[in-house]
Amino acid sequence: MKNSRLIIFASLVLVGILITQLNQIPNLNKQLLQAKATLKQAKTSQEQSQTIVSSPQSQQDNVSDSTKRVTSFVKIFSNQPTSSYPDTLKGMATEKVINELTQTFAPSVNFSDKAHYDVTIVAIKNAWGSDLEYLVVAKSDVQSVAYTITYDTDEKLVTDMSRLTLKGAFDNEK
C-alpha cells in the first residue's frame, strides 16, 4: 500500500512537470523566432559593414553619385519658381520635402527671376549608412542660403531638409 501511494505521488509530480513543460512550448517558440530575427538583423548589419569596409571604392562612388544628385537638386529648386516644384523635383525628393520647400523654405528666400544661385558648398556631415547628411550653401549676388539635407541612397531621394541661419563669412544678405 505504501509503495502504491509513492508511485501515485511520483506519477502526479511527473504529470505536473510534463504539463508545465508543455505550457512552456509557445513561449520557447516565441523566443526562438525572436532570436532568429535578431540573428538575421545582425547578419545583415555585418554584411553591410563588411561591404563598406571591404569595398571603400564602392562606398566612395555611392557618396560621389549622391553628392552630384544633391547638388543638382539644390540648383534646380534654387533657380526655379516655386510653382514648378511638384513637376521639376518629382523623383528627386519625397513629397514631404517638396511640400516643405513650396510652403516654408521658398517664401523665406528671395528667389527672384533675375537672381541666379550657385551651389558654393556641398559638405558631407555623415557619410555612413544609407542616409547621407549634407550641408549645402547656395549663394547669389544678394544672399546666401544654407540647408542641411538628408539623402537616402537606397531610394535615391532627398528625404529631409532644414534651412540654417548663416552667420559670419556667408552672411552677406542685404
N, CA, C and O atoms as a DFTB+ gen file, in Angstrom:
696 C
 N C O
     1  1       0.825      -1.190       0.000
     2  2       0.000       0.000       0.000
     3  2       0.868       1.252       0.000
     4  3       0.580       2.238      -0.678
     5  1       1.939       1.178       0.783
     6  2       2.806       2.340       0.863
     7  2       3.526       2.575      -0.465
     8  3       3.731       3.723      -0.859
     9  1       3.909       1.507      -1.155
    10  2       4.569       1.611      -2.450
    11  2       3.630       2.181      -3.502
    12  3       4.065       2.966      -4.345
    13  1       2.374       1.813      -3.477
    14  2       1.407       2.313      -4.465
    15  2       1.163       3.802      -4.255
    16  3       0.999       4.542      -5.225
    17  1       1.136       4.257      -2.984
    18  2       0.975       5.692      -2.720
    19  2       2.186       6.457      -3.243
    20  3       2.048       7.538      -3.815
    21  1       3.356       5.894      -3.045
    22  2       4.582       6.534      -3.514
    23  2       4.604       6.608      -5.040
    24  3       5.016       7.618      -5.611
    25  1       4.164       5.552      -5.685
    26  2       4.114       5.532      -7.152
    27  2       3.078       6.541      -7.654
    28  3       3.341       7.242      -8.631
    29  1       1.916       6.635      -7.017
    30  2       0.881       7.601      -7.408
    31  2       1.397       9.028      -7.205
    32  3       1.193       9.887      -8.063
    33  1       2.056       9.283      -6.087
    34  2       2.602      10.613      -5.814
    35  2       3.674      10.983      -6.849
    36  3       3.688      12.100      -7.365
    37  1       4.563      10.039      -7.143
    38  2       5.616      10.288      -8.134
    39  2       5.013      10.516      -9.515
    40  3       5.493      11.361     -10.270
    41  1       3.968       9.771      -9.847
    42  2       3.292       9.933     -11.136
    43  2       2.648      11.305     -11.236
    44  3       2.735      11.964     -12.272
    45  1       1.990      11.740     -10.142
    46  2       1.367      13.063     -10.145
    47  2       2.420      14.168     -10.306
    48  3       2.202      15.136     -11.035
    49  1       3.545      14.018      -9.631
    50  2       4.622      15.015      -9.751
    51  2       5.138      15.035     -11.192
    52  3       5.337      16.107     -11.763
    53  1       5.354      13.861     -11.780
    54  2       5.837      13.788     -13.152
    55  2       4.815      14.372     -14.139
    56  3       5.202      15.059     -15.084
    57  1       3.540      14.112     -13.936
    58  2       2.485      14.681     -14.798
    59  2       2.476      16.202     -14.655
    60  3       2.328      16.914     -15.648
    61  1       2.633      16.705     -13.437
    62  2       2.696      18.157     -13.213
    63  2       3.879      18.780     -13.938
    64  3       3.751      19.837     -14.556
    65  1       5.022      18.127     -13.861
    66  2       6.218      18.624     -14.559
    67  2       5.997      18.597     -16.068
    68  3       6.373      19.542     -16.762
    69  1       5.404      17.548     -16.578
    70  2       5.132      17.416     -18.010
    71  2       4.182      18.512     -18.490
    72  3       4.411      19.115     -19.539
    73  1       3.121      18.773     -17.732
    74  2       2.162      19.826     -18.102
    75  2       2.847      21.193     -18.098
    76  3       2.630      22.011     -18.991
    77  1       3.674      21.425     -17.082
    78  2       4.404      22.698     -17.015
    79  2       5.306      22.855     -18.237
    80  3       5.353      23.931     -18.835
    81  1       6.011      21.810     -18.610
    82  2       6.904      21.872     -19.772
    83  2       6.121      22.085     -21.063
    84  3       6.560      22.839     -21.932
    85  1       4.977      21.435     -21.200
    86  2       4.155      21.615     -22.400
    87  2       3.615      23.042     -22.499
    88  3       3.456      23.575     -23.598
    89  1       3.333      23.656     -21.350
    90  2       2.860      25.046     -21.359
    91  2       3.983      26.020     -21.744
    92  3       3.710      27.137     -22.185
    93  1       5.220      25.607     -21.580
    94  2       6.349      26.483     -21.918
    95  2       6.679      26.475     -23.414
    96  3       7.415      27.345     -23.878
    97  1       6.163      25.535     -24.161
    98  2       6.489      25.416     -25.585
    99  2       6.138      26.690     -26.374
   100  3       6.986      27.145     -27.142
   101  1       4.946      27.295     -26.237
   102  2       4.673      28.522     -27.003
   103  2       5.645      29.666     -26.675
   104  3       6.068      30.401     -27.568
   105  1       5.994      29.810     -25.381
   106  2       6.950      30.857     -25.011
   107  2       8.321      30.585     -25.621
   108  3       8.998      31.506     -26.078
   109  1       8.723      29.325     -25.625
   110  2      10.007      28.980     -26.207
   111  2      10.012      29.214     -27.716
   112  3      11.020      29.639     -28.280
   113  1       8.873      28.931     -28.373
   114  2       8.764      29.197     -29.811
   115  2       8.899      30.696     -30.100
   116  3       9.573      31.092     -31.050
   117  1       8.253      31.523     -29.273
   118  2       8.358      32.973     -29.451
   119  2       9.804      33.423     -29.272
   120  3      10.305      34.231     -30.053
   121  1      10.471      32.905     -28.249
   122  2      11.864      33.265     -28.008
   123  2      12.763      32.830     -29.161
   124  3      13.692      33.542     -29.542
   125  1      12.474      31.652     -29.712
   126  2      13.255      31.152     -30.839
   127  2      13.076      32.048     -32.061
   128  3      14.055      32.408     -32.716
   129  1      11.843      32.407     -32.368
   130  2      11.580      33.287     -33.514
   131  2      12.244      34.649     -33.322
   132  3      12.796      35.210     -34.269
   133  1      12.192      35.177     -32.116
   134  2      12.814      36.465     -31.832
   135  2      14.341      36.365     -31.972
   136  3      14.979      37.275     -32.501
   137  1      14.907      35.278     -31.508
   138  2      16.352      35.087     -31.623
   139  2      16.761      34.947     -33.091
   140  3      17.808      35.458     -33.490
   141  1      15.954      34.265     -33.892
   142  2      16.255      34.136     -35.319
   143  2      16.194      35.491     -36.014
   144  3      17.042      35.801     -36.851
   145  1      15.189      36.301     -35.668
   146  2      15.072      37.637     -36.265
   147  2      16.256      38.519     -35.880
   148  3      16.790      39.247     -36.717
   149  1      16.663      38.454     -34.625
   150  2      17.826      39.228     -34.165
   151  2      19.088      38.772     -34.886
   152  3      19.909      39.598     -35.285
   153  1      19.247      37.469     -35.052
   154  2      20.407      36.929     -35.760
   155  2      20.415      37.384     -37.216
   156  3      21.457      37.772     -37.743
   157  1      19.267      37.335     -37.857
   158  2      19.167      37.770     -39.260
   159  2      19.527      39.247     -39.385
   160  3      20.249      39.630     -40.306
   161  1      19.035      40.078     -38.473
   162  2      19.336      41.511     -38.485
   163  2      20.832      41.745     -38.242
   164  3      21.440      42.602     -38.883
   165  1      21.409      40.999     -37.335
   166  2      22.838      41.138     -37.050
   167  2      23.671      40.726     -38.257
   168  3      24.672      41.373     -38.567
   169  1      23.272      39.664     -38.939
   170  2      23.999      39.226     -40.131
   171  2      23.904      40.271     -41.231
   172  3      24.896      40.547     -41.905
   173  1      22.730      40.854     -41.422
   174  2      22.556      41.904     -42.431
   175  2      23.431      43.102     -42.110
   176  3      24.095      43.651     -42.989
   177  1      23.427      43.500     -40.858
   178  2      24.259      44.626     -40.434
   179  2      25.739      44.318     -40.644
   180  3      26.500      45.179     -41.087
   181  1      26.139      43.108     -40.330
   182  2      27.530      42.714     -40.504
   183  2      27.906      42.712     -41.987
   184  3      29.000      43.145     -42.350
   185  1      26.999      42.226     -42.848
   186  2      27.273      42.221     -44.284
   187  2      27.439      43.637     -44.810
   188  3      28.327      43.897     -45.623
   189  1      26.582      44.569     -44.347
   190  2      26.699      45.955     -44.788
   191  2      28.025      46.544     -44.330
   192  3      28.695      47.243     -45.089
   193  1      28.405      46.260     -43.080
   194  2      29.682      46.768     -42.568
   195  2      30.845      46.184     -43.354
   196  3      31.785      46.900     -43.699
   197  1      30.787      44.897     -43.637
   198  2      31.855      44.271     -44.395
   199  2      31.934      44.840     -45.805
   200  3      33.026      45.019     -46.345
   201  1      30.786      45.121     -46.396
   202  2      30.772      45.696     -47.734
   203  2      31.431      47.064     -47.729
   204  3      32.238      47.371     -48.607
   205  1      31.093      47.885     -46.747
   206  2      31.672      49.221     -46.669
   207  2      33.169      49.134     -46.423
   208  3      33.949      49.852     -47.049
   209  1      33.571      48.251     -45.510
   210  2      34.988      48.133     -45.173
   211  2      35.760      47.469     -46.303
   212  3      36.868      47.897     -46.628
   213  1      35.191      46.429     -46.906
   214  2      35.922      45.683     -47.919
   215  2      35.930      46.384     -49.269
   216  3      36.811      46.129     -50.090
   217  1      34.962      47.265     -49.513
   218  2      34.941      47.951     -50.802
   219  2      34.746      49.450     -50.606
   220  3      33.676      49.982     -50.901
   221  1      35.778      50.132     -50.107
   222  2      35.638      51.571     -49.904
   223  2      35.413      52.312     -51.216
   224  3      34.805      53.383     -51.223
   225  1      35.894      51.760     -52.325
   226  2      35.683      52.412     -53.615
   227  2      34.198      52.442     -53.956
   228  3      33.695      53.431     -54.488
   229  1      33.504      51.355     -53.648
   230  2      32.064      51.304     -53.886
   231  2      31.349      52.355     -53.049
   232  3      30.478      53.062     -53.554
   233  1      31.710      52.463     -51.777
   234  2      31.100      53.469     -50.898
   235  2      31.438      54.868     -51.385
   236  3      30.592      55.761     -51.355
   237  1      32.678      55.062     -51.834
   238  2      33.091      56.376     -52.335
   239  2      32.306      56.736     -53.599
   240  3      31.887      57.882     -53.761
   241  1      32.107      55.770     -54.491
   242  2      31.322      56.023     -55.699
   243  2      29.883      56.363     -55.344
   244  3      29.273      57.245     -55.948
   245  1      29.345      55.649     -54.354
   246  2      27.977      55.897     -53.893
   247  2      27.840      57.313     -53.344
   248  3      26.880      58.014     -53.661
   249  1      28.796      57.733     -52.524
   250  2      28.777      59.081     -51.947
   251  2      28.949      60.119     -53.043
   252  3      28.280      61.153     -53.025
   253  1      29.835      59.860     -53.995
   254  2      30.075      60.799     -55.094
   255  2      28.808      60.988     -55.937
   256  3      28.447      62.113     -56.282
   257  1      28.146      59.890     -56.259
   258  2      26.900      59.966     -57.030
   259  2      25.823      60.717     -56.248
   260  3      25.103      61.540     -56.813
   261  1      25.715      60.436     -54.968
   262  2      24.721      61.110     -54.130
   263  2      25.006      62.604     -54.037
   264  3      24.080      63.414     -54.061
   265  1      26.276      62.975     -53.931
   266  2      26.648      64.388     -53.850
   267  2      26.239      65.110     -55.128
   268  3      25.744      66.235     -55.071
   269  1      26.441      64.479     -56.272
   270  2      26.027      65.078     -57.549
   271  2      24.511      65.280     -57.586
   272  3      24.026      66.314     -58.043
   273  1      23.778      64.293     -57.104
   274  2      22.319      64.393     -57.117
   275  2      21.823      65.503     -56.179
   276  3      20.899      66.239     -56.522
   277  1      22.434      65.619     -55.005
   278  2      22.046      66.667     -54.059
   279  2      22.376      68.040     -54.634
   280  3      21.577      68.970     -54.517
   281  1      23.540      68.174     -55.250
   282  2      23.921      69.445     -55.868
   283  2      22.929      69.828     -56.960
   284  3      22.487      70.975     -57.029
   285  1      22.585      68.877     -57.803
   286  2      21.609      69.123     -58.867
   287  2      20.253      69.521     -58.281
   288  3      19.598      70.438     -58.776
   289  1      19.842      68.824     -57.222
   290  2      18.574      69.132     -56.557
   291  2      18.539      70.584     -56.071
   292  3      17.559      71.293     -56.299
   293  1      19.609      71.026     -55.402
   294  2      19.654      72.394     -54.875
   295  2      19.677      73.408     -56.011
   296  3      19.008      74.438     -55.926
   297  1      20.433      73.138     -57.074
   298  2      20.471      74.051     -58.222
   299  2      19.081      74.196     -58.843
   300  3      18.665      75.296     -59.209
   301  1      18.376      73.084     -58.956
   302  2      17.056      73.127     -59.589
   303  2      16.075      73.917     -58.740
   304  3      15.402      74.805     -59.263
   305  1      15.968      73.625     -57.438
   306  2      14.954      74.338     -56.663
   307  2      15.342      75.781     -56.382
   308  3      14.467      76.616     -56.151
   309  1      16.633      76.096     -56.396
   310  2      17.060      77.466     -56.149
   311  2      16.810      78.372     -57.345
   312  3      16.632      79.579     -57.178
   313  1      16.794      77.815     -58.538
   314  2      16.685      78.625     -59.753
   315  2      15.381      78.398     -60.505
   316  3      15.280      78.734     -61.685
   317  1      14.383      77.832     -59.837
   318  2      13.079      77.591     -60.448
   319  2      11.998      78.291     -59.630
   320  3      12.167      78.466     -58.423
   321  1      10.901      78.693     -60.249
   322  2       9.789      79.245     -59.462
   323  2       9.139      78.146     -58.624
   324  3       9.116      76.980     -59.018
   325  1       8.613      78.533     -57.467
   326  2       8.041      77.532     -56.553
   327  2       6.860      76.791     -57.170
   328  3       6.587      75.651     -56.793
   329  1       6.164      77.409     -58.103
   330  2       5.011      76.749     -58.718
   331  2       5.421      75.530     -59.540
   332  3       4.599      74.648     -59.785
   333  1       6.671      75.470     -59.967
   334  2       7.116      74.331     -60.786
   335  2       7.712      73.194     -59.958
   336  3       8.063      72.153     -60.512
   337  1       7.832      73.374     -58.633
   338  2       8.460      72.354     -57.791
   339  2       7.823      70.971     -57.908
   340  3       8.550      69.989     -58.057
   341  1       6.496      70.854     -57.847
   342  2       5.937      69.491     -57.910
   343  2       6.345      68.729     -59.171
   344  3       6.475      67.506     -59.141
   345  1       6.547      69.449     -60.281
   346  2       6.928      68.768     -61.528
   347  2       8.439      68.575     -61.638
   348  3       8.909      67.486     -61.971
   349  1       9.200      69.638     -61.358
   350  2      10.650      69.567     -61.577
   351  2      11.381      68.751     -60.516
   352  3      12.435      68.182     -60.801
   353  1      10.850      68.683     -59.314
   354  2      11.541      67.967     -58.233
   355  2      11.038      66.547     -58.034
   356  3      11.565      65.808     -57.201
   357  1      10.017      66.162     -58.797
   358  2       9.483      64.810     -58.663
   359  2      10.574      63.800     -59.049
   360  3      11.233      63.946     -60.078
   361  1      10.746      62.801     -58.228
   362  2      11.782      61.805     -58.461
   363  2      13.124      62.179     -57.844
   364  3      14.054      61.373     -57.838
   365  1      13.225      63.405     -57.324
   366  2      14.464      63.838     -56.676
   367  2      14.286      63.946     -55.165
   368  3      15.252      63.847     -54.408
   369  1      13.031      64.152     -54.732
   370  2      12.755      64.342     -53.306
   371  2      11.398      63.742     -52.985
   372  3      10.575      63.509     -53.871
   373  1      11.182      63.496     -51.696
   374  2       9.894      62.981     -51.253
   375  2       8.848      64.089     -51.329
   376  3       9.188      65.270     -51.392
   377  1       7.591      63.706     -51.322
   378  2       6.501      64.681     -51.358
   379  2       6.570      65.619     -50.165
   380  3       6.277      66.808     -50.292
   381  1       6.952      65.103     -49.020
   382  2       7.076      65.921     -47.809
   383  2       8.073      67.054     -48.024
   384  3       7.799      68.201     -47.673
   385  1       9.227      66.732     -48.599
   386  2      10.264      67.743     -48.832
   387  2       9.783      68.765     -49.867
   388  3       9.993      69.965     -49.696
   389  1       9.151      68.301     -50.916
   390  2       8.645      69.222     -51.944
   391  2       7.610      70.164     -51.344
   392  3       7.612      71.357     -51.646
   393  1       6.721      69.642     -50.494
   394  2       5.724      70.497     -49.846
   395  2       6.375      71.505     -48.913
   396  3       5.975      72.669     -48.884
   397  1       7.376      71.073     -48.146
   398  2       8.083      71.994     -47.255
   399  2       8.770      73.091     -48.047
   400  3       8.742      74.258     -47.657
   401  1       9.386      72.718     -49.156
   402  2      10.045      73.724     -49.993
   403  2       9.041      74.740     -50.522
   404  3       9.288      75.946     -50.493
   405  1       7.931      74.251     -50.994
   406  2       6.925      75.127     -51.580
   407  2       6.312      76.048     -50.537
   408  3       6.105      77.233     -50.800
   409  1       6.019      75.512     -49.352
   410  2       5.268      76.283     -48.364
   411  2       6.134      77.002     -47.339
   412  3       5.730      78.049     -46.832
   413  1       7.311      76.474     -47.018
   414  2       8.084      77.024     -45.912
   415  2       9.375      77.691     -46.368
   416  3       9.593      78.875     -46.112
   417  1      10.229      76.926     -47.045
   418  2      11.561      77.439     -47.349
   419  2      11.556      78.488     -48.447
   420  3      12.126      79.567     -48.280
   421  1      10.922      78.183     -49.560
   422  2      10.993      79.078     -50.710
   423  2      10.458      80.482     -50.419
   424  3      11.101      81.453     -50.819
   425  1       9.313      80.640     -49.744
   426  2       8.854      82.007     -49.474
   427  2       9.792      82.796     -48.565
   428  3       9.761      84.026     -48.573
   429  1      10.631      82.108     -47.775
   430  2      11.528      82.827     -46.867
   431  2      12.827      83.243     -47.550
   432  3      13.641      83.955     -46.961
   433  1      13.020      82.804     -48.780
   434  2      14.216      83.151     -49.541
   435  2      13.769      83.918     -50.773
   436  3      12.763      83.564     -51.388
   437  1      14.492      84.951     -51.138
   438  2      14.115      85.763     -52.297
   439  2      14.635      85.123     -53.575
   440  3      15.728      85.450     -54.039
   441  1      13.850      84.210     -54.145
   442  2      14.196      83.613     -55.424
   443  2      13.582      84.493     -56.504
   444  3      12.452      84.249     -56.926
   445  1      14.285      85.480     -56.946
   446  2      13.729      86.353     -57.984
   447  2      14.082      85.796     -59.343
   448  3      14.919      84.902     -59.468
   449  1      13.427      86.340     -60.370
   450  2      13.691      85.866     -61.727
   451  2      15.115      86.217     -62.167
   452  3      15.722      85.487     -62.951
   453  1      15.639      87.322     -61.669
   454  2      16.960      87.781     -62.084
   455  2      18.077      87.143     -61.271
   456  3      19.208      87.050     -61.745
   457  1      17.777      86.704     -60.057
   458  2      18.819      86.130     -59.203
   459  2      19.150      84.722     -59.670
   460  3      18.268      83.935     -60.016
   461  1      20.416      84.431     -59.670
   462  2      20.874      83.088     -60.014
   463  2      21.694      82.568     -58.839
   464  3      22.644      83.213     -58.395
   465  1      21.323      81.414     -58.352
   466  2      22.007      80.821     -57.201
   467  2      23.008      79.787     -57.678
   468  3      22.688      78.910     -58.481
   469  1      24.211      79.903     -57.175
   470  2      25.240      78.904     -57.409
   471  2      25.420      78.112     -56.126
   472  3      25.408      78.673     -55.030
   473  1      25.583      76.822     -56.269
   474  2      25.828      75.982     -55.105
   475  2      27.323      76.062     -54.820
   476  3      28.133      75.486     -55.547
   477  1      27.680      76.778     -53.762
   478  2      29.097      77.012     -53.470
   479  2      29.704      75.928     -52.591
   480  3      30.890      75.626     -52.727
   481  1      28.927      75.340     -51.699
   482  2      29.465      74.317     -50.794
   483  2      28.485      73.153     -50.696
   484  3      27.291      73.344     -50.466
   485  1      29.008      71.959     -50.872
   486  2      28.267      70.730     -50.582
   487  2      29.203      69.894     -49.726
   488  3      30.128      69.262     -50.237
   489  1      28.960      69.893     -48.427
   490  2      29.829      69.181     -47.487
   491  2      29.067      68.021     -46.854
   492  3      27.882      68.146     -46.543
   493  1      29.736      66.915     -46.670
   494  2      29.116      65.733     -46.077
   495  2      29.267      65.801     -44.564
   496  3      30.374      65.911     -44.038
   497  1      28.116      65.733     -43.865
   498  2      28.148      65.687     -42.399
   499  2      28.279      64.257     -41.909
   500  3      28.961      63.993     -40.918
   501  1      27.620      63.325     -42.610
   502  2      27.638      61.921     -42.207
   503  2      27.627      61.074     -43.470
   504  3      26.680      61.131     -44.254
   505  1      28.686      60.284     -43.668
   506  2      28.809      59.506     -44.897
   507  2      28.613      58.011     -44.682
   508  3      28.878      57.226     -45.592
   509  1      28.157      57.597     -43.503
   510  2      27.989      56.173     -43.238
   511  2      26.519      55.825     -43.164
   512  3      25.705      56.580     -42.634
   513  1      26.199      54.673     -43.704
   514  2      24.817      54.221     -43.687
   515  2      24.135      54.542     -44.998
   516  3      24.768      55.020     -45.940
   517  1      22.843      54.279     -45.056
   518  2      22.104      54.525     -46.288
   519  2      21.586      55.955     -46.361
   520  3      21.191      56.409     -47.435
   521  1      21.579      56.678     -45.236
   522  2      21.165      58.074     -45.233
   523  2      22.397      58.955     -45.071
   524  3      23.056      58.945     -44.031
   525  1      22.695      59.716     -46.118
   526  2      23.826      60.637     -46.071
   527  2      23.311      62.012     -45.670
   528  3      22.237      62.427     -46.106
   529  1      24.067      62.714     -44.849
   530  2      23.682      64.056     -44.425
   531  2      24.646      65.061     -45.048
   532  3      25.864      64.896     -44.995
   533  1      24.068      66.108     -45.641
   534  2      24.854      67.126     -46.318
   535  2      24.584      68.498     -45.720
   536  3      23.504      68.764     -45.192
   537  1      25.583      69.356     -45.813
   538  2      25.443      70.779     -45.542
   539  2      25.645      71.451     -46.892
   540  3      26.688      71.273     -47.522
   541  1      24.651      72.225     -47.345
   542  2      24.696      72.839     -48.664
   543  2      24.513      74.345     -48.517
   544  3      23.624      74.800     -47.798
   545  1      25.361      75.120     -49.201
   546  2      25.234      76.571     -49.224
   547  2      25.046      76.997     -50.670
   548  3      25.857      76.672     -51.537
   549  1      23.958      77.735     -50.921
   550  2      23.696      78.307     -52.239
   551  2      23.832      79.816     -52.113
   552  3      23.354      80.411     -51.147
   553  1      24.491      80.438     -53.100
   554  2      24.806      81.857     -52.988
   555  2      24.415      82.581     -54.266
   556  3      24.669      82.102     -55.371
   557  1      23.789      83.749     -54.096
   558  2      23.517      84.639     -55.220
   559  2      24.274      85.935     -54.978
   560  3      25.066      86.038     -54.041
   561  1      24.023      86.926     -55.834
   562  2      24.669      88.227     -55.640
   563  2      24.167      88.910     -54.377
   564  3      24.882      89.720     -53.786
   565  1      22.946      88.593     -53.957
   566  2      22.300      89.300     -52.855
   567  2      22.376      88.550     -51.539
   568  3      22.544      89.170     -50.488
   569  1      22.257      87.232     -51.570
   570  2      22.184      86.486     -50.314
   571  2      22.750      85.087     -50.454
   572  3      22.923      84.568     -51.557
   573  1      23.033      84.491     -49.306
   574  2      23.455      83.097     -49.228
   575  2      22.439      82.350     -48.383
   576  3      21.908      82.882     -47.408
   577  1      22.178      81.117     -48.769
   578  2      21.203      80.294     -48.065
   579  2      21.850      78.949     -47.779
   580  3      22.484      78.363     -48.656
   581  1      21.690      78.455     -46.542
   582  2      22.282      77.168     -46.161
   583  2      21.200      76.178     -45.760
   584  3      20.190      76.549     -45.162
   585  1      21.422      74.934     -46.091
   586  2      20.475      73.869     -45.782
   587  2      21.229      72.649     -45.261
   588  3      22.377      72.410     -45.636
   589  1      20.582      71.890     -44.404
   590  2      21.039      70.528     -44.124
   591  2      20.074      69.622     -44.871
   592  3      18.856      69.782     -44.789
   593  1      20.634      68.680     -45.590
   594  2      19.836      67.804     -46.445
   595  2      20.184      66.360     -46.119
   596  3      21.357      66.000     -46.020
   597  1      19.151      65.533     -45.952
   598  2      19.337      64.101     -45.747
   599  2      18.961      63.394     -47.042
   600  3      17.860      63.576     -47.562
   601  1      19.873      62.596     -47.552
   602  2      19.682      61.899     -48.825
   603  2      19.712      60.403     -48.584
   604  3      20.670      59.880     -48.014
   605  1      18.662      59.711     -49.017
   606  2      18.566      58.259     -48.859
   607  2      19.168      57.602     -50.096
   608  3      18.615      57.718     -51.189
   609  1      20.298      56.914     -49.933
   610  2      20.981      56.313     -51.082
   611  2      20.238      55.090     -51.629
   612  3      20.411      54.734     -52.794
   613  1      19.425      54.454     -50.808
   614  2      18.659      53.306     -51.295
   615  2      17.522      53.768     -52.201
   616  3      17.313      53.220     -53.283
   617  1      16.792      54.784     -51.745
   618  2      15.656      55.301     -52.512
   619  2      16.091      56.324     -53.563
   620  3      15.338      56.615     -54.493
   621  1      17.302      56.870     -53.419
   622  2      17.838      57.927     -54.276
   623  2      16.920      59.151     -54.271
   624  3      16.567      59.701     -55.314
   625  1      16.547      59.554     -53.038
   626  2      15.670      60.708     -52.837
   627  2      16.151      61.543     -51.661
   628  3      16.731      61.023     -50.707
   629  1      15.902      62.848     -51.743
   630  2      16.106      63.722     -50.594
   631  2      14.929      63.470     -49.669
   632  3      13.777      63.649     -50.064
   633  1      15.212      63.052     -48.433
   634  2      14.137      62.670     -47.525
   635  2      13.858      63.690     -46.434
   636  3      12.789      63.676     -45.824
   637  1      14.821      64.580     -46.186
   638  2      14.609      65.586     -45.146
   639  2      15.503      66.777     -45.445
   640  3      16.561      66.656     -46.062
   641  1      15.035      67.942     -44.981
   642  2      15.778      69.147     -45.272
   643  2      15.389      70.214     -44.280
   644  3      14.228      70.305     -43.883
   645  1      16.361      71.032     -43.872
   646  2      16.051      72.157     -42.999
   647  2      16.954      73.323     -43.380
   648  3      18.089      73.131     -43.816
   649  1      16.433      74.527     -43.209
   650  2      17.195      75.731     -43.540
   651  2      17.961      76.174     -42.304
   652  3      17.443      76.125     -41.189
   653  1      19.197      76.605     -42.513
   654  2      20.051      77.049     -41.426
   655  2      20.221      78.562     -41.470
   656  3      20.121      79.176     -42.532
   657  1      20.472      79.145     -40.335
   658  2      20.779      80.563     -40.247
   659  2      22.271      80.735     -40.456
   660  3      23.078      80.058     -39.819
   661  1      22.639      81.645     -41.355
   662  2      24.056      81.877     -41.633
   663  2      24.563      83.067     -40.840
   664  3      23.900      84.100     -40.737
   665  1      25.740      82.900     -40.291
   666  2      26.401      83.992     -39.591
   667  2      27.858      83.985     -39.991
   668  3      28.435      82.922     -40.226
   669  1      28.457      85.150     -40.071
   670  2      29.881      85.218     -40.369
   671  2      30.141      85.403     -41.851
   672  3      29.539      86.268     -42.487
   673  1      31.033      84.595     -42.404
   674  2      31.539      84.784     -43.761
   675  2      30.451      84.717     -44.832
   676  3      30.568      85.395     -45.853
   677  1      29.405      83.930     -44.635
   678  2      28.381      83.787     -45.644
   679  2      27.203      84.735     -45.448
   680  3      26.268      84.730     -46.248
   681  1      27.238      85.533     -44.412
   682  2      26.103      86.402     -44.105
   683  2      26.240      87.721     -44.863
   684  3      26.617      88.745     -44.293
   685  1      25.922      87.676     -46.170
   686  2      26.015      88.886     -46.981
   687  2      24.640      89.361     -47.435
   688  3      24.531      90.097     -48.415
   689  1      23.594      88.948     -46.732
   690  2      22.250      89.381     -47.087
   691  2      22.085      90.876     -46.817
   692  3      22.582      91.403     -45.822
   693  1      21.386      91.535     -47.714
   694  2      21.202      92.988     -47.584
   695  2      19.806      93.330     -47.131
   696  3      19.479      94.506     -46.970
